[in-house]
Amino acid sequence: MLLFPDAEHVRMAFDALMARGLIVREIGVSYGIHDGLSISIGSEQAMRGVVDILKALVKTA
């Protein structure tokens, strides 16, 4: 699970990750954690992709 400052940041990360083909799940509805995403990473390449996208989002925030 990855937590964000607010739901807006969750949406930005969700959209950016999904656009790159990295599947994540919003956990607000299921678990009531509206500022988090569930991320299951398989390959090292996918893990590095997630890190790169999240770093880019931090720089633009």
Secondary structure, DSSP 8 states (H G I E B T S, - for coil): -EE-SSHHHHHHHHHHHHHTT--EEE-HHHHS-TTEEEE---SHHHHHHHHHHHHHHHHH-
